[in-house]
Amino acid sequence: MMKTFSLETVRKGMSLQTRIEASSAFHHRTFGTPDTLVDDPSFGVISYTESQPRNVQLGIQFRF
């Protein structure tokens, strides 16, 4: 998402741009495979998830 603010009242051609970028913003998890060893006490248990962490980046650009 990006928004540009005009600062023409301060100086001609001046502006300020703000940005936000996000990946995996909703953070949906993908579950790993369950334990398939029948003799194991944790048989059928899913012990981990395969997912990327949230990544948010903020940026400001000043143009003059």
C-alpha positions as CSV (number, residue, x, y, z in Angstrom):
1,M,0.0,0.0,0.0
2,M,1.4,3.4,-0.9
3,K,0.3,7.0,-0.2
4,T,1.9,10.2,-1.6
5,F,1.5,13.5,0.2
6,S,2.2,16.7,-1.6
7,L,4.3,19.3,0.2
8,E,3.9,22.0,-2.5
9,T,3.1,24.6,0.2
10,V,6.6,24.2,1.6
11,R,8.5,24.1,-1.7
12,K,7.7,23.4,-5.4
13,G,8.1,19.7,-6.3
14,M,8.4,18.5,-2.7
15,S,6.5,15.4,-1.6
16,L,6.5,12.6,1.0
17,Q,5.7,9.0,0.1
18,T,4.9,6.3,2.6
19,R,4.8,2.6,1.9
20,I,3.9,-0.6,3.7
21,E,4.6,-4.0,2.3
22,A,3.6,-7.3,3.9
23,S,4.2,-10.9,3.1
24,S,2.4,-13.7,4.9
25,A,0.2,-11.0,6.5
26,F,-2.6,-13.4,7.3
27,H,-0.2,-16.1,8.5
28,H,-1.9,-19.3,7.3
29,R,-0.2,-22.3,8.7
30,T,0.6,-25.5,6.8
31,F,0.7,-28.4,9.1
32,G,3.5,-31.0,8.8
33,T,3.0,-34.7,8.4
34,P,1.9,-36.8,11.4
35,D,4.1,-39.3,13.1
36,T,3.6,-42.6,11.3
37,L,5.4,-45.1,13.6
38,V,2.7,-47.3,15.1
39,D,4.9,-48.2,18.2
40,D,5.7,-44.6,19.0
41,P,3.7,-43.0,21.8
42,S,3.3,-39.9,19.6
43,F,1.7,-41.8,16.8
44,G,-0.6,-39.6,14.6
45,V,0.6,-36.4,16.3
46,I,1.6,-33.4,14.2
47,S,4.5,-31.9,16.0
48,Y,5.5,-29.0,13.7
49,T,4.2,-26.5,11.2
50,E,5.6,-25.4,7.9
51,S,5.0,-21.7,7.5
52,Q,6.9,-18.5,6.8
53,P,6.9,-15.8,9.6
54,R,5.2,-12.5,9.0
55,N,7.3,-10.0,7.3
56,V,6.2,-6.3,7.4
57,Q,8.3,-3.5,5.8
58,L,7.6,0.2,6.3
59,G,9.2,2.8,4.0
60,I,9.2,6.6,3.7
61,Q,10.6,8.5,0.8
62,F,11.1,12.3,0.8
63,R,11.4,13.9,-2.6
64,F,12.6,17.4,-3.2
